[in-house]
Structure formats: C-alpha cells, structure tokens
Amino acid sequence: MTEPGADHRVPVAELDYEQARDELTEVVATLERGGLGLDESLALWERGEALAQRCTAHLEGARGRIEAALNSDGDDDNDEDEDED
C-alpha cells in the first residue's frame, strides 16, 4: 500500500529547493505522527531521504555559484589594482 496521492507526486529530480524542502517537512511530520504501516513508512522514509539529498544538492550548487561570484569579484579587484600601479 502506498501513501495517498503518491502516484501523482513530482519526481524528486524535478523539484526546486523550496518544493523539496516543503515536502520533506511534510514527510517528517507524517512519519512523526505515526500510524502508517511498515511498507508505507519505508516508502515515505525513502522519499524523505531523496528529498534531503535534493535539498543538499541545491544548497551545494548555490554555494558553488556564490563562491564563484565572490572569486570573480576578487579577480576583478585584483585586475583594477594592477591597472592602478
């Protein structure tokens, strides 16, 4: 038996960060409430793990873009310093 509406969920790989985070919050709340069968709980746990990995991937990507932008700005500053000499 699967969670109601499970067949209609968007694949994890297609979720943006906010969607994955919000669904992960729902998964955690559902698991904490309990009352699900073993198979349902396991399927939900697996979905939660995939959602957590998706969130991590989004955050790592954002971190990389920020670091690249900061490094790029630093390179521009260095170029300007060299031009001033």
C-alpha positions as CSV (number, residue, x, y, z in Angstrom):
1,M,0.0,0.0,0.0
2,T,1.3,3.5,-0.9
3,E,0.7,6.9,0.5
4,P,-2.4,8.5,-0.9
5,G,-1.5,10.6,-3.9
6,A,1.9,9.0,-4.1
7,D,1.4,8.1,-7.8
8,H,0.9,11.8,-8.6
9,R,3.9,13.3,-6.9
10,V,6.5,15.1,-9.0
11,P,9.8,13.2,-9.3
12,V,12.3,14.4,-6.8
13,A,14.8,15.3,-9.5
14,E,12.3,17.9,-10.9
15,L,11.7,19.7,-7.6
16,D,13.3,23.1,-6.9
17,Y,14.8,23.7,-3.4
18,E,11.6,25.2,-1.8
19,Q,9.4,22.4,-3.1
20,A,11.8,19.7,-1.9
21,R,12.2,21.4,1.5
22,D,8.4,21.8,2.0
23,E,7.7,18.2,1.0
24,L,10.5,17.0,3.3
25,T,8.9,18.9,6.1
26,E,5.6,17.1,5.4
27,V,7.2,13.7,5.2
28,V,8.9,14.2,8.6
29,A,5.6,15.4,10.2
30,T,3.8,12.4,8.7
31,L,6.4,9.9,10.0
32,E,6.4,11.6,13.4
33,R,2.6,11.2,13.7
34,G,2.9,7.5,13.1
35,G,0.0,5.2,12.3
36,L,1.4,4.1,9.0
37,G,2.1,0.5,8.0
38,L,5.7,-0.7,7.6
39,D,5.6,-0.5,3.8
40,E,4.1,2.9,3.8
41,S,6.6,4.2,6.4
42,L,9.5,2.7,4.5
43,A,8.4,4.3,1.2
44,L,7.9,7.6,2.9
45,W,11.3,7.4,4.6
46,E,12.9,6.6,1.2
47,R,11.1,9.6,-0.4
48,G,12.4,11.8,2.5
49,E,16.0,10.6,2.0
50,A,15.7,11.5,-1.7
51,L,14.2,14.9,-0.8
52,A,17.0,15.6,1.7
53,Q,19.6,14.7,-1.0
54,R,17.9,17.0,-3.4
55,C,17.9,19.9,-0.9
56,T,21.6,19.3,-0.3
57,A,22.4,19.3,-4.0
58,H,20.6,22.6,-4.4
59,L,22.4,24.2,-1.5
60,E,25.8,22.9,-2.7
61,G,25.1,24.3,-6.2
62,A,24.1,27.7,-4.7
63,R,27.3,27.7,-2.5
64,G,29.4,27.0,-5.6
65,R,27.7,29.8,-7.5
66,I,28.3,32.2,-4.6
67,E,31.9,31.2,-4.2
68,A,32.4,31.6,-8.0
69,A,30.9,35.1,-7.9
70,L,33.0,36.1,-4.9
71,N,36.1,34.8,-6.6
72,S,35.2,36.5,-9.8
73,D,34.7,39.8,-7.9
74,G,38.1,39.2,-6.2
75,D,39.7,38.7,-9.6
76,D,38.2,42.0,-10.9
77,D,39.5,43.8,-7.8
78,N,43.0,42.4,-8.5
79,D,42.8,43.5,-12.1
80,E,41.9,47.0,-11.0
81,D,44.7,47.1,-8.5
82,E,47.2,46.1,-11.3
83,D,45.8,48.8,-13.6
84,E,46.3,51.5,-10.9
85,D,50.0,50.7,-10.5
